[in-house]
Amino acid sequence: MKTLDLKKKLRYLYVPSARKVEAVQVPPLQFAMIDGQIEGSEGPSTSPGFQEAMMAVYGLAYTLKFMLKKRARNPIDFPIMPLEGLWWVKDGAFDIARKDNWLYSLMMLLPDIISRDMFDAGLAEVRRKRGDSPSLRRLRLRNFEEGLCMQVMHVGPYADEPATVGRMRAFAQENGYVDLVGSGGKHHEIYMGDPRRADPAKLKTVLRHPIKKAK
């Protein structure tokens, strides 16, 4: 059986250095995506809508994995990729310390072999097994091209991310880039560990911001 290991193929995007910030060109990639907003007074860990959206993404990804693995002709396996989140706000500056005004797109990378018909069949199978939900109705298949970005592996609790973002902004300034988060760009997190199980001091999260060359 053939295995499509996207994390291994795209190691430069999913296992960056924690020691230094780097610029990287992110190509067009295919994702299962769902949009939402953190409810007032909540954070991602306590938001009912965020938890439902996360379960919908995982449920679909595992359903597609087993559909491909069990098909009679040309079965293919693919390891489930990490959950990712794009974060932004409608008004004002994006502030990691304040979460109750955040909007998000949760996403998970899928192999190109997943067609729209297969995606729709996977959604139908999840509905058959679990019933319908607002989150399943909002799930979509999308090609997303992030382009020129800077990224680094953040090691530690999510609450400590501002210090790492500070390193990223210093890198941008020192190398002639403009950080686009806050002017239309979205703060990107890739969750390489499970916060429910990992030691917070060892939790790994890829942080990525779109950038452009300063004029």
Sequence and secondary structure as in RCSB ss.txt:
>XXXX:A:sequence
MKTLDLKKKLRYLYVPSARKVEAVQVPPLQFAMIDGQIEGSEGPSTSPGFQEAMMAVYGLAYTLKFMLKKRARNP
IDFPIMPLEGLWWVKDGAFDIARKDNWLYSLMMLLPDIISRDMFDAGLAEVRRKRGDSPSLRRLRLRNFEEGLCM
QVMHVGPYADEPATVGRMRAFAQENGYVDLVGSGGKHHEIYMGDPRRADPAKLKTVLRHPIKKAK
>XXXX:A:secstr
 EE  HHHHTHHHHS  SSS EEEEEEEEEEEEEEEE  TT  TTT HHHHHHHHHHHHHHHHHHHHHHH SSS 
EE      EEEEE SSS   TT  TT EEEEEEE  TT  HHHHHHHHHHHHHHH   HHHHH EEEEEEEEEEE
EEEEES GGGHHHHHHHHHHHHHHTTEEE BTTTB EEEEE S TTTS GGG EEEEEEEEEE  
